[in-house]
Amino acid sequence: MNGFAEIIDRVFNDPNKVKHIFHPKHNLERLGTPRSALEKITKAVFDVNQTGGTLPQSGSFSITRQVDGVLIEIRGAIINGSLRYGTIFIL
């Protein structure tokens, strides 16, 4: 999987992706500023394999993780070894 900073920068360099991921109905403001929230979420995704979960080597995924005491669902895909976020929301 590509690097942490690259994943976050890819989201913030795409205004449409930022608008979609941080839509108010997703309630991600509970995790802090958009950048802070995405950093926490990305860390949770990186930790999946160390905490008994798995991510595919390629293709789509949907995982549920606890972040700052909040249960969130993260949907995305691994494309050419790069993590791509689809939708992220608080359950």
C-alpha positions in Angstrom: 0.0 0.0 0.0 1.3 3.5 -0.8 2.4 5.9 1.9 0.3 7.5 4.6 0.9 11.1 3.4 0.3 10.3 -0.2 -3.1 8.8 0.6 -4.2 11.8 2.6 -2.9 14.3 0.0 -4.7 12.4 -2.8 -8.0 13.0 -1.0 -7.3 16.7 -0.2 -6.2 17.4 -3.8 -9.6 16.4 -5.1 -12.3 18.8 -4.0 -15.1 16.4 -5.1 -13.6 13.6 -3.0 -13.3 16.0 0.0 -17.0 17.1 -0.5 -18.1 13.5 -0.7 -16.1 12.0 2.2 -16.8 14.9 4.5 -20.5 15.4 3.7 -22.3 16.4 6.9 -24.5 13.3 6.9 -21.3 11.2 7.4 -20.8 12.9 10.8 -17.0 12.7 10.6 -16.6 16.1 12.3 -16.8 14.1 15.5 -13.3 12.9 14.8 -11.9 16.5 14.5 -10.9 18.6 11.5 -11.2 16.9 8.1 -7.4 16.4 7.9 -7.1 15.1 11.5 -10.1 12.8 11.0 -8.6 11.4 7.8 -5.2 10.9 9.4 -6.9 8.9 12.3 -9.0 6.9 9.8 -6.0 6.1 7.6 -4.0 5.0 10.6 -6.9 2.6 11.5 -6.8 1.2 8.0 -3.1 0.7 8.1 -3.5 -1.1 11.5 -6.1 -3.5 10.1 -3.6 -6.3 9.3 -1.9 -5.9 12.7 -5.2 -6.2 14.6 -6.6 -9.4 13.1 -8.3 -8.0 10.1 -7.4 -8.2 6.5 -7.4 -5.9 3.5 -7.3 -7.3 0.0 -4.2 -7.1 -2.1 -6.3 -5.5 -4.8 -10.0 -4.7 -5.3 -12.7 -3.2 -3.1 -13.1 -3.5 0.6 -15.5 -2.5 3.4 -14.3 -2.5 7.0 -15.6 -1.4 10.3 -13.1 0.2 12.7 -13.2 1.9 16.1 -11.6 5.4 15.9 -11.5 7.6 18.9 -14.2 5.5 20.5 -16.5 5.9 17.5 -17.4 3.0 15.2 -16.9 3.9 11.5 -17.3 2.2 8.2 -14.7 2.6 5.6 -15.3 1.6 2.0 -12.7 1.9 -0.7 -10.4 -0.1 -3.0 -6.8 -1.1 -3.4 -5.8 -0.1 -7.0 -2.3 -0.9 -8.2 -1.1 -1.1 -4.6 -2.7 2.3 -3.7 -5.5 2.8 -1.1 -8.4 4.7 -2.6 -11.2 5.9 -0.3 -14.8 5.6 -1.5 -17.1 6.4 1.4 -16.4 6.8 5.1 -19.1 7.3 7.7 -19.9 6.9 11.4 -22.3 4.1 12.2 
